[in-house]
Structures are given as C-alpha cells and as structure tokens.
Amino acid sequence: MSNDTPLDVPSRRRFIGVAAAAVAAGALSKLAFAETPQSITEVTQSTGGDKAAIRRLRVHVPESQLTELRRRVKATRWPERETVTDASQGVQLATMQNLARYWSTEYNWRKVEARLNALPQFVTEIDGLDIHFIHVRSKHDNALPIIVTHGWPGSIIEQLKIIDPLTNPTAHGGTAADAFDVVIPSLPGYGFSGKPTATGWDPQRIARAWVVLMQRLGYKRYVAQGGDWGNAVTEQMALLTPPGLLAIHTNMPATVPDNIADALKYGNPPPANLSPEERHAFDQLDYFYKHGLGYAQEMANRPQTLYGIEDSPIGLAAWMIDHDAASQALIARVFAGGSEGLTRDDILDNITLYWLTNTGVSSARLYWENKLNFFAPKHVAIPVAVSVFPDEIYAAPRSWTEQAYPKLIHYNRLPKGGHFAAWEQPQAFTDEVRASFQSLR
C-alpha cells in the first residue's frame, strides 16, 4: 500500500475541509485543500496528521457534476428493444427508458445528500486506506453496538432506513432495551471509502479492518450484521473471534452442503432425499447459477474491462439492476409506476452514489479479490442468527442452516422481502435484528 496520507492521494479526488463547529471546538486543524475540481466530500484533517484519527465527513456534490450526469443520461444511445416479452435477455428497454426519464428530469440528489449530512459520518485510516463510516449512538443507556456491512450493488444507502429504528426504538414500536449503537462502514472501493491501489483487499482483510474500527470506536462488546458481501465479511469477523464480538446476524447465510454444491457445479439432478424446503433452495440456486451469475463471473475475472459502466450512467444503472431476478422485477415494477418496498428515489440514490464516486470498477474488484466459496459453510463457531427472506438468491432451509452454524440462536423465515432486505423491508429487518440479539443483552 502507498505510504501517502489520504490528503496526498490525488486519485481520491477529494476536497478536504473542516466543519465550522469542529473548528470552533478547537478539535481539528485548519483547512487543507485538494487540487481537483471533481471533489464531492469535505473531510476534517486531524491535528498532527494522526492517521488513526477519526475525522468528520460531509458530502457536497458540485452542481456541475449533477448537470453533467443529467446530460449524459439524456444523451444515451439506446439499443433496440429486446426480442422477447420478458426479462430473459436482461434489463428491458422500457425499464431503462423509464429510469432515464425520471433520472434526467425529476430526480433530486440533494435530498439524499441532506439525509447523509444529517448523520454523523466519519473517515479513519486503517491498514493504509481511508474507511468511511456512519456512526450513530443511541440516546438510551446500555445500547448494544452493531456494525452493519452492505454488499454489491449496494452501499450505505441500503441501511439508511434502519438507523433510527435501531438507535431510537421507542419511536418505532420498541423499548429502550432494544437500542443499538449503529456503525455502517463503506466497503473499500465503495462509496466514500478509499479505493485500494494494490491487491489484497479481500473479505478477510476487510474483516480485520472492521475489528480495528470497532476497537478504535471504543467498543468492548458488540455484534455484527451483513448480507451479500456483508455476510462474507461478517462471517470472516466471526472466524477471527476477536474479543468483544458476541454474535453475528445474516440475511444471506452461507449454508450450502457439499453434496448440493457438487450437484449444482456439475449439472447433476438434485439428491433424491431433499425436503420440499431444500428442493426449493436447490432450484433457486440452480436458476441463479444458470441465468443470474454473469455479472459476478465478469467482475471476478475481468473487472477492469468494465469501462462502460464508468463512462455511461445508464450502462452503470443497467449493470447494477441486473443482479437477481426478483430484485430486477421489483425495480421494473417501480419504474413502471408501482409502489412496493423501494421507490424510484431509493434506487437512484444508490446508483447515483456509485456514479458520483466513480466506483463502478473499484467496487467490482472485490469479486476479483475474493477466493472464498461464497455459499459454502465457513465453520463459524460463535453464535449466529439467520433471517431468511423468500426472494433472496436462495432461501436457506433450516436443516442446512443448523448444520452450517452449530450455535444458531435465531432462525426465522419472513413472508416477504428479497436481496436488499434492510432497504426493502426495514421494519421486518429491524424486528429480526432486535430478536436475534435479545438474549445477549
């Protein structure tokens, strides 16, 4: 890794500033300026250049960048319509044109920018890289600290809806005993975190960084949660068994037995003795491996080839939307005028964050870095809680889950929800997190 401080790395493209309130408090040094006009964040510089210092971050996107985004969306060169009547050839033209129309004429980034700036956001350097995170402490005593990790094509945007219900439970149907302190970091190469300039930032290294982050925040006991890459990182944290990590919760568990994985890998029929629940999971995985894994294969093998998603906002949006069939179908319904789970603004808040931070390719490299078998059990020995949403890539059966996690403290199958559970079903997700860790308080 580079020995440069974050302020010396021009590729970060940051305007480095300081919040007036912090300066007034005398806690931070004077302004330091980056040289690029492309900057979209302001970060306080620590007194004395302490790399381990926790610095405040504020988001401000120059209007010129938003104008350029709208121009590029309007200038999209469209392909012809798909030759089928469904989404079997990919994200349909009507969906993308509906998205483009709204993105270029009605969407307002400033709304989510204000939401982000209303939250305590920070940056700290860990293992040579700037890590961005949201950190909201509950007003209630004895709140349980939790670190929540997003995945791809997600971001911190996924978790915004669960922050207040977790930190302020009495306003959301809970009691003070349900309170959490919430930490939500951006993965390396994602959002406002730094972009690795050398190889090695795999889920194991990120897990080690998250352990350092929780220690740096002063937490002696805490829990962790994740789905998608967030699950991979959270499980690796559990395998480190750091002092203070009490348990983990996942909404995308790694539970697929070896015989199931082998059958899927070699195109064999499912084992004859599967229960209906297990057979459904097998069929979901079989469909995903045959029809929905293309994006992961490309990013795992040739992430640098994806120049198109850095140059075209519509190219980026289509690439991100084509993640799994259920989520894609939901997004298509939303842009066709439907209302369920996610809104048009929700979806574009996330895509626009990727665009403005220029993280289409840098986020994709996590697939290249990863050497883990994503759905294989990792032999996690600490307590684990699992919430199963029916439209996830696969709905993990209880039987597989009990085999994968010998200290299973919570298992529940939800009636609705998919891959972006916290984003799409925040109330159900919040209830699950509360129930999962109740016995540990």
C-alpha positions in Angstrom: 0.0 0.0 0.0 1.1 3.6 -0.5 2.7 5.4 2.4 1.0 8.7 1.3 -1.6 10.2 3.7 -5.2 10.4 2.3 -4.6 14.1 1.6 -1.7 13.3 -0.7 -3.5 10.9 -3.0 -4.9 12.8 -6.0 -6.9 9.7 -7.1 -9.1 10.2 -4.1 -10.4 13.4 -5.8 -11.4 14.9 -2.5 -11.9 18.4 -1.3 -10.5 18.4 2.2 -12.2 20.8 4.5 -13.3 21.2 8.1 -16.7 21.7 9.7 -17.1 25.1 11.3 -18.4 23.6 14.5 -15.4 21.3 14.9 -13.0 24.2 14.3 -14.9 26.3 16.9 -14.4 23.4 19.4 -10.7 23.5 18.7 -10.5 19.8 18.0 -9.3 20.0 14.4 -6.7 21.7 12.3 -7.3 24.4 9.7 -8.4 23.7 6.2 -6.3 21.7 3.7 -7.3 21.7 0.1 -7.1 19.1 -2.6 -6.4 20.3 -6.1 -9.1 18.7 -8.1 -12.5 20.3 -9.0 -14.1 16.8 -9.0 -14.3 16.5 -5.3 -17.6 15.7 -3.6 -16.7 15.4 0.1 -15.3 17.5 2.8 -13.2 15.7 5.4 -11.6 17.2 8.5 -7.9 16.9 8.9 -6.6 15.6 12.2 -4.3 17.7 14.3 -0.8 16.4 14.0 -1.6 14.2 11.0 -2.5 11.2 13.1 -3.5 8.5 10.6 -5.6 6.7 13.2 -7.7 9.8 13.9 -11.4 9.8 13.3 -12.3 12.7 11.1 -15.7 14.1 10.2 -17.0 13.8 6.6 -19.6 15.9 4.9 -20.9 15.3 1.3 -21.3 18.1 -1.2 -21.6 17.4 -4.9 -20.9 20.4 -7.1 -23.9 21.3 -9.2 -21.7 21.0 -12.3 -21.4 17.2 -11.7 -25.2 16.8 -11.4 -25.7 18.8 -14.6 -23.2 16.6 -16.4 -24.9 13.5 -15.1 -28.3 14.6 -16.5 -26.6 15.5 -19.8 -25.1 12.1 -20.1 -28.4 10.3 -19.3 -30.2 12.3 -21.9 -27.5 11.6 -24.5 -27.7 7.8 -24.1 -27.5 5.9 -27.3 -30.2 3.2 -26.9 -30.2 -0.3 -28.3 -33.2 -1.7 -30.0 -35.9 -3.3 -27.9 -35.3 -6.9 -26.6 -36.8 -9.6 -28.9 -38.7 -11.3 -26.1 -41.6 -10.2 -23.9 -39.9 -10.8 -20.6 -36.6 -10.1 -18.9 -34.8 -13.2 -20.1 -32.4 -11.2 -22.3 -31.6 -8.7 -19.5 -33.0 -5.5 -18.2 -35.8 -4.4 -20.5 -35.6 -1.3 -22.6 -38.8 0.1 -21.2 -37.5 -0.1 -17.7 -34.3 1.7 -18.5 -36.0 4.4 -20.5 -38.4 5.0 -17.7 -35.5 5.2 -15.3 -33.6 7.6 -17.6 -36.6 9.9 -18.0 -37.0 10.2 -14.2 -33.3 10.4 -13.5 -32.7 13.3 -16.0 -35.8 15.4 -15.3 -37.2 14.8 -11.8 -34.7 13.0 -9.6 -33.1 15.2 -6.9 -29.8 14.1 -5.4 -29.8 16.9 -2.9 -32.5 15.1 -0.8 -30.3 12.1 -0.1 -27.3 14.3 0.3 -29.1 16.2 3.1 -30.1 12.9 4.7 -26.5 11.8 4.7 -25.2 15.1 6.1 -27.8 14.9 8.9 -26.0 11.7 10.1 -22.6 11.6 11.9 -20.2 10.5 9.1 -16.5 9.9 9.6 -13.3 8.7 7.9 -10.4 6.9 9.5 -7.3 5.3 8.0 -7.0 1.6 8.6 -4.2 -0.6 7.1 -3.3 2.3 4.8 -6.7 3.0 3.4 -9.4 5.6 4.3 -12.5 3.9 5.6 -15.8 5.9 5.6 -18.5 5.0 8.1 -21.7 6.3 9.6 -21.8 6.1 13.4 -25.0 6.9 15.3 -25.1 6.4 19.1 -28.4 5.7 20.8 -29.7 8.1 23.4 -30.5 5.1 25.5 -28.2 3.6 28.1 -26.7 0.2 27.5 -27.3 0.2 23.8 -25.7 -2.8 22.0 -23.2 -1.7 19.4 -23.7 -3.3 16.0 -21.6 -3.0 12.8 -23.7 -3.5 9.6 -22.0 -4.2 6.3 -23.6 -3.8 2.9 -22.8 -5.7 -0.3 -22.8 -5.2 -4.1 -24.6 -3.5 -5.8 -25.5 -1.9 -2.5 -24.0 0.8 -0.4 -24.6 2.6 2.9 -27.8 3.8 1.1 -29.2 0.3 1.8 -29.1 0.8 5.6 -30.4 4.4 6.0 -33.9 3.2 6.8 -32.9 1.0 9.7 -30.7 3.6 11.6 -33.4 5.4 13.5 -35.5 2.2 14.3 -32.3 0.6 15.8 -30.9 3.6 17.6 -34.3 5.1 18.7 -36.5 2.1 19.3 -39.1 3.8 21.5 -40.1 5.9 18.4 -40.6 2.7 16.3 -42.6 0.3 18.4 -39.7 -1.0 20.6 -38.4 -0.3 24.1 -35.2 1.2 25.4 -33.9 -2.3 25.9 -33.9 -2.8 22.1 -31.5 0.1 21.5 -28.3 -0.2 19.4 -25.4 2.0 18.6 -25.1 1.6 14.8 -21.9 1.6 12.8 -22.2 1.4 9.0 -18.9 1.4 7.0 -18.5 1.7 3.3 -16.5 -1.3 1.9 -13.1 -0.4 0.4 -13.6 0.8 -3.2 -17.2 1.7 -2.5 -18.9 5.0 -1.8 -16.8 7.4 0.2 -14.2 4.9 1.4 -10.8 4.8 -0.3 -10.0 2.9 -3.4 -7.3 0.3 -3.0 -4.3 1.0 -5.2 -2.8 -2.5 -4.7 -4.2 -6.0 -4.4 -5.2 -7.8 -1.2 -8.4 -6.2 0.0 -10.4 -9.4 0.2 -13.2 -10.2 2.7 -10.7 -11.4 5.3 -8.7 -8.2 5.2 -11.9 -6.1 5.4 -13.0 -8.2 8.4 -9.7 -7.4 10.1 -10.2 -3.7 9.3 -13.7 -3.8 10.8 -12.4 -5.3 14.0 -9.9 -2.4 14.2 -12.7 0.0 13.5 -14.8 -1.2 16.4 -11.8 -1.2 18.7 -11.0 2.3 17.6 -14.5 3.4 18.5 -14.0 2.1 22.0 -16.5 -0.8 21.9 -15.6 -3.7 24.2 -18.6 -5.8 23.2 -20.6 -5.7 20.0 -22.4 -7.7 17.3 -22.1 -7.7 13.6 -24.6 -8.0 10.7 -24.4 -8.4 6.9 -25.8 -9.7 3.7 -24.2 -10.3 0.3 -20.5 -9.2 0.7 -21.6 -8.0 4.1 -22.2 -11.6 5.1 -18.8 -12.7 3.8 -17.1 -10.0 5.8 -19.2 -10.6 8.9 -18.5 -14.4 8.8 -14.8 -13.7 8.5 -15.0 -11.4 11.5 -16.6 -14.3 13.4 -13.8 -16.6 12.4 -11.3 -14.2 13.8 -13.1 -14.5 17.2 -12.0 -11.0 18.3 -12.5 -10.1 21.9 -15.9 -8.5 22.2 -17.7 -9.9 19.1 -20.6 -11.6 20.8 -22.6 -12.9 17.8 -23.5 -12.2 14.1 -26.7 -11.9 12.2 -27.0 -12.6 8.4 -29.8 -12.3 5.9 -27.8 -14.2 3.3 -26.2 -17.1 5.1 -23.6 -19.5 3.6 -25.2 -22.9 4.2 -25.0 -25.0 1.0 -23.8 -28.5 1.8 -21.0 -30.1 -0.3 -23.3 -32.6 -2.0 -25.7 -29.9 -3.1 -22.8 -27.7 -4.3 -21.4 -30.6 -6.3 -24.7 -31.4 -7.9 -25.1 -27.7 -8.9 -21.5 -27.5 -10.2 -21.7 -30.5 -12.4 -25.2 -30.0 -13.6 -26.4 -33.2 -11.8 -30.0 -33.6 -10.6 -30.8 -32.8 -7.0 -30.3 -35.6 -4.4 -33.5 -37.7 -4.1 -33.9 -37.2 -0.4 -34.4 -33.4 -0.3 -37.3 -32.0 1.7 -39.6 -29.5 -0.1 -37.8 -26.6 1.5 -34.4 -28.0 0.5 -35.6 -28.7 -3.1 -36.9 -25.1 -3.4 -33.5 -23.8 -2.3 -31.8 -26.1 -4.8 -34.0 -24.9 -7.6 -33.3 -21.3 -6.7 -29.6 -21.9 -6.8 -29.7 -23.8 -10.0 -31.6 -21.0 -11.7 -29.1 -18.4 -10.3 -26.0 -20.3 -11.5 -27.5 -20.8 -14.9 -29.1 -17.5 -15.5 -28.1 -14.9 -12.9 -24.4 -15.3 -12.3 -23.0 -13.5 -15.4 -22.2 -10.2 -13.6 -20.3 -12.0 -10.8 -18.3 -14.0 -13.3 -17.2 -10.9 -15.3 -16.3 -9.0 -12.2 -14.4 -11.9 -10.7 -12.4 -12.5 -13.8 -12.1 -9.1 -15.7 -13.3 -6.2 -13.6 -11.0 -3.7 -15.4 -12.8 -4.4 -18.6 -16.0 -2.7 -17.4 -15.1 0.7 -18.7 -18.6 1.2 -20.0 -20.1 1.4 -16.5 -17.7 4.2 -15.6 -18.4 6.2 -18.8 -22.2 5.7 -19.1 -24.6 6.3 -16.2 -27.3 4.2 -18.0 -24.7 1.4 -18.5 -23.9 1.6 -14.8 -27.6 1.5 -13.8 -28.4 -1.5 -16.0 -25.4 -3.4 -14.8 -26.4 -2.8 -11.2 -30.1 -3.6 -11.7 -29.3 -6.9 -13.3 -28.3 -8.6 -10.1 -31.0 -11.1 -9.4 -34.3 -11.8 -11.0 -36.6 -10.9 -8.1 -34.9 -7.6 -7.4 -34.8 -6.7 -11.1 -38.5 -7.5 -11.4 -39.3 -5.3 -8.4 -37.3 -2.4 -9.8 -39.0 -2.8 -13.1 -42.4 -2.6 -11.4 -41.3 0.5 -9.5 -40.3 2.4 -12.7 -43.5 1.3 -14.4 -45.4 3.2 -11.7 -45.7 0.6 -9.0 -45.1 1.1 -5.3 -43.6 -1.6 -3.2 -40.6 -1.8 -0.9 -38.3 0.5 -2.9 -39.1 3.8 -4.5 -37.6 5.3 -7.7 -35.6 7.7 -5.5 -34.3 4.8 -3.4 -33.0 3.0 -6.4 -31.4 6.1 -8.0 -29.9 7.3 -4.7 -27.8 4.2 -4.7 -26.9 4.2 -8.4 -26.1 7.9 -8.3 -23.8 7.4 -5.3 -21.8 4.9 -7.4 -21.7 7.3 -10.3 -20.6 10.3 -8.4 -17.9 8.4 -6.5 -16.7 6.7 -9.7 -16.8 3.3 -8.0 -18.2 1.0 -10.7 -14.9 -0.7 -11.4 -13.3 -0.2 -8.0 -16.3 -2.0 -6.3 -16.2 -4.8 -8.8 -12.6 -5.7 -7.9 -13.9 -7.2 -4.6 -15.1 -10.1 -6.8 -11.7 -10.5 -8.3 -10.0 -10.4 -4.8 -12.3 -12.9 -3.2 -11.2 -16.5 -3.1 -13.9 -17.8 -0.8 -16.6 -20.2 -1.9 -19.5 -17.8 -1.3 -22.3 -20.2 -0.2 -20.1 -22.9 1.4 -20.3 -23.1 5.2 -17.3 -21.5 6.9 -17.5 -23.3 10.3 -18.4 -20.2 12.3 -18.2 -21.2 15.9 -19.7 -18.2 17.7 -23.5 -17.6 18.0 -25.2 -16.9 14.7 -28.7 -15.5 13.9 -30.3 -16.0 10.5 -33.2 -14.3 8.8 -34.5 -15.8 5.6 -36.2 -13.6 3.1 -38.1 -15.6 0.4 -36.8 -13.7 -2.7 -33.2 -13.8 -1.7 -30.9 -15.7 -4.2 -31.8 -18.7 -2.2 -33.9 -19.2 0.9 -31.6 -21.2 3.2 -33.5 -24.1 4.7 -33.4 -24.6 8.5 -31.8 -28.0 8.1 -28.8 -26.6 6.1 -28.6 -23.6 8.5 -28.4 -25.8 11.6 -25.6 -27.8 10.0 -23.7 -24.7 9.0 -24.0 -22.8 12.3 -23.7 -25.1 15.4 -24.5 -22.2 17.7 -27.7 -21.0 15.9 -29.5 -18.6 18.3 -32.2 -17.4 15.9 -33.8 -18.6 12.7 -36.8 -17.1 11.0 -38.4 -17.3 7.6 -40.0 -14.0 6.6 -43.1 -13.7 4.4 -41.8 -11.0 2.1 -38.5 -9.5 1.0 -35.5 -10.1 -1.1 -31.8 -9.5 -1.5 -31.9 -5.9 -0.2 -33.8 -6.7 2.9 -32.9 -3.7 5.1 -33.7 -1.4 2.2 -36.9 -3.1 1.0 -38.4 -4.3 4.3 -36.8 -2.1 7.0 -39.5 -2.8 9.7 -39.2 -6.6 9.3 -35.4 -6.4 9.2 -35.3 -4.2 12.3 -37.6 -6.7 14.2 -35.3 -9.5 13.1 -32.1 -7.8 14.4 -33.8 -7.0 17.7 -35.0 -10.6 18.2 -31.7 -12.0 17.1 -29.6 -10.4 19.8 -32.1 -10.1 22.6 -30.7 -13.0 24.6 -27.2 -11.3 24.5 -28.1 -8.1 26.3 
